[in-house]
């Protein structure tokens, strides 16, 4: 029951972040500042990076390994996708990367509750590969909620954007990607 209450709190916080992001101007978001994180937070940070890499490398098996069996993607929307198999099927085209390239990177990770739930937030970017898209590049933010699964591995339980995507150029995306830390900014032990 405590976990359910904590999940409701996480949704409330994610909703507040979405409202703040929507109220901001149409300037693409900057990469979040590198906060010093605990070893456990860095574990989630690194797991988020390998999750993004699974899409970058078009690896559906690795993608599925990052998704909780009872996940909800599109969390907060009117029609979220429920369950690992449905999420993997829904993300098939994104994972294949033939129409769009989706990228993201963790910025800030926070672990709460009994240490089995975490929120990861950071920048995301899209390149629309279809012929003559209205907007080829966009930059935004993501929020994902991770849960430590029965096997001890972190898996995404809830996934959703944190507001609108903003128009960007190839140069904007390249600058953003170049600014991202390559390693988790770990606090001193």
Helices and strands as residue ranges (DSSP letters): H 2-23, H 39-56, H 60-66, E 67-73, E 81-82, H 84-90, H 92-96, E 100-104, E 108-112, E 117-128, E 137-148, E 154-161, E 166-168, H 170-179
